[in-house]
């Protein structure tokens, strides 16, 4: 029996369902593209954060991105092993580790952004550039007002 079109409309009208379906369309393609250059979506996110801030203390990165401490350590370990980031003792606080992106990390991030932008363009092809900017603005606004969430752990999957 074919699906009832009115039921599809009702499901599609629920924002959470739309978010989930759009996320799946974007995430699965992005994850595959990033894998081709040795990244995961989580590693890509950390590299973006490091690039935007010119480096940061490891604990602050996890806190700002909502990543639990043990997962954050694992992510930075992976970036360091791949030569994409480096850790050093913080000059003012010897207990803290400062993380910075390497030149190889910048090159990899540039390519990763190209791949992600291509996929995002495909997934959001039904929107004009102005509508895409508006969507991002509205999502940021909704995210800022959303209830706090527990920190993300690698056990949840990428």
C-alpha positions in Angstrom: 0.0 0.0 0.0 1.5 3.4 -1.0 2.1 5.9 1.8 -0.7 8.4 2.5 0.5 11.8 1.1 -1.4 13.6 3.9 0.6 11.6 6.5 3.9 12.7 4.8 2.8 16.3 5.0 2.0 15.9 8.7 5.4 14.3 9.4 7.2 16.9 7.3 5.5 19.7 9.3 7.1 18.6 12.5 10.4 20.6 12.7 12.3 17.8 14.5 11.5 15.4 11.7 12.6 17.9 9.1 15.8 18.5 11.0 16.5 14.8 11.3 15.8 14.1 7.6 17.9 17.1 6.4 20.7 16.2 8.8 20.8 12.6 7.5 20.9 13.8 3.9 23.8 16.1 4.7 25.6 14.1 7.3 25.9 10.8 5.5 27.3 12.5 2.4 29.6 14.8 4.3 30.9 11.9 6.5 31.8 9.9 3.3 33.5 12.8 1.7 35.5 13.7 4.8 36.5 10.0 5.2 38.1 10.2 1.7 40.6 12.8 3.2 41.1 11.1 6.5 38.6 13.1 8.6 35.3 12.5 10.5 32.7 15.1 11.0 33.9 15.5 14.6 37.5 16.0 13.6 36.4 18.5 10.9 34.5 20.5 13.5 37.5 20.6 15.8 39.7 21.8 13.0 37.2 24.5 12.1 37.2 25.6 15.7 41.0 25.7 15.9 41.3 27.7 12.6 38.6 30.2 13.7 40.3 30.9 17.0 44.0 30.5 16.1 44.3 27.7 18.6 42.8 27.1 22.0 43.1 25.3 25.3 41.9 21.7 24.9 39.4 21.9 27.8 37.9 25.1 26.4 37.5 23.5 23.0 35.5 20.7 24.5 33.4 23.0 26.6 32.6 25.4 23.8 31.8 22.5 21.4 29.8 20.4 23.9 32.3 17.5 23.7 33.0 15.4 26.8 36.6 15.6 28.1 37.7 12.0 27.3 36.3 12.3 23.8 38.1 15.6 23.4 41.4 14.0 24.3 40.8 11.2 21.8 39.9 13.7 19.0 43.0 15.8 19.6 45.1 12.6 19.8 43.8 11.7 16.3 44.5 15.1 14.9 48.0 15.1 16.4 48.8 11.6 15.0 47.7 12.8 11.5 49.9 15.9 11.8 46.8 18.2 11.6 47.2 19.8 15.1 49.8 20.0 17.8 49.6 20.3 21.6 51.9 22.1 23.9 51.9 23.2 27.5 50.1 26.5 28.0 52.7 29.1 28.8 50.7 30.5 31.8 49.1 27.3 33.1 51.2 24.2 33.0 48.1 22.0 33.7 46.5 23.2 30.5 47.3 21.9 26.9 47.1 24.4 24.1 46.1 23.0 20.7 46.9 24.6 17.4 46.3 23.7 13.8 49.3 22.9 11.7 50.0 23.9 8.1 49.0 20.4 7.0 45.8 20.9 9.1 45.0 24.1 7.4 45.4 22.5 3.9 43.3 19.6 5.0 40.6 21.9 6.4 40.5 23.9 3.2 39.8 20.8 1.2 37.3 19.6 3.8 35.4 22.9 3.6 35.3 22.6 -0.2 33.8 19.2 0.1 31.3 20.2 2.8 30.2 23.3 0.9 29.6 21.2 -2.2 27.4 18.8 -0.3 25.6 21.6 1.5 24.9 23.3 -1.8 23.5 20.0 -3.2 21.4 19.3 -0.1 20.0 22.9 0.1 19.7 23.4 -3.7 16.1 24.2 -3.3 17.0 27.5 -1.5 18.4 30.7 -2.9 21.6 32.0 -1.4 19.6 34.6 0.6 17.4 31.8 1.9 20.4 29.7 2.9 21.8 32.7 4.9 18.4 33.2 6.5 18.2 29.5 7.4 21.6 29.6 9.1 20.7 32.7 10.9 17.4 31.1 12.2 19.2 27.9 13.1 21.8 29.9 15.1 19.0 31.8 16.9 17.1 28.6 17.7 20.4 26.9 18.9 21.3 29.8 21.2 17.9 29.6 22.9 17.7 25.8 23.0 18.0 24.0 26.4 21.5 22.8 27.3 22.4 19.4 26.2 24.8 16.8 27.8 28.2 16.8 26.2 28.7 14.7 23.1 30.6 11.5 23.5 32.2 9.4 20.8 30.1 6.5 22.1 27.1 8.2 20.4 28.7 7.8 17.0 29.8 10.5 14.6 
